Amino acid sequence: MERAVSKKRILELYLNVAEWGDRGIFGIEAASRKYYGKSAAALGPEEAARLASILPNPRKFNPLGSQRYVLHRSNLIYKIMVRRG
C-alpha cells in the first residue's frame, strides 16, 4: 500500500474510518464532536493527544476519563508532538 499511497495519506484514511468508541463513533471528526463538542480542526494539542491515546482500544479507553493508561499515553504523545513542532 505504501507504494501507491504516502504514509501521511494512510494515516489520514485510518483516522477517518477508525472506530472511536462503543457507540458507533467512526472517524476523527465524529470522535472530536462527541468527546469535545467541536471540529477536529479546532482541537488543541492536548485534546488531539488524548484522542490518539485511545486508538489501541477505543471501546475500553475514554479520552475524557482519568484512566492511567490514557493519562500516561496522551502525555507521551503530547511530548512527541511538542518535540517535533
SVG drawing of the C-alpha trace seen along z (x, -y; Angstrom):
<svg xmlns="http://www.w3.org/2000/svg" viewBox="-24 -25 36 27">
<polyline fill="none" stroke="black" stroke-width="0.4" points="0.0,0.0 2.9,-2.4 4.0,-2.1 0.7,-3.7 -0.1,-6.0 2.1,-8.0 2.3,-7.2 0.6,-10.5 -2.4,-9.6 -2.6,-6.2 -2.8,-7.7 -5.4,-10.2 -7.5,-7.4 -7.2,-5.4 -8.2,-8.3 -11.3,-8.8 -12.5,-5.3 -11.3,-4.0 -13.9,-3.3 -13.5,-5.7 -15.9,-4.3 -18.5,-1.8 -21.5,-3.7 -20.7,-3.7 -18.3,-6.6 -16.4,-6.4 -13.8,-8.9 -11.8,-11.6 -14.4,-14.3 -17.2,-12.3 -15.0,-11.5 -14.0,-15.1 -17.6,-16.3 -18.7,-13.5 -15.9,-14.0 -15.1,-17.7 -18.1,-19.2 -16.0,-20.8 -14.5,-20.1 -11.3,-18.0 -9.6,-21.1 -10.4,-23.0 -8.8,-20.5 -6.0,-21.7 -2.8,-19.6 -3.7,-18.1 -7.1,-17.1 -5.7,-15.6 -3.1,-13.6 -5.9,-12.3 -7.9,-11.1 -4.8,-9.5 -4.0,-7.7 -7.3,-5.7 -6.7,-4.2 -5.4,-0.8 -8.7,-0.1 -11.3,-2.9 -14.1,-0.7 -12.1,-0.3 -10.5,-3.8 -12.1,-7.2 -10.2,-10.3 -12.1,-12.3 -11.5,-9.9 -8.8,-9.6 -7.6,-6.1 -3.9,-5.7 -3.2,-4.4 -4.8,-7.4 -3.1,-9.9 0.3,-8.4 0.0,-7.7 -1.5,-11.1 1.2,-12.8 3.8,-10.8 2.1,-11.6 1.9,-15.3 5.6,-15.5 6.5,-13.9 4.2,-16.4 5.9,-19.3 9.4,-18.0 8.6,-17.6 6.9,-21.0"/>
</svg>
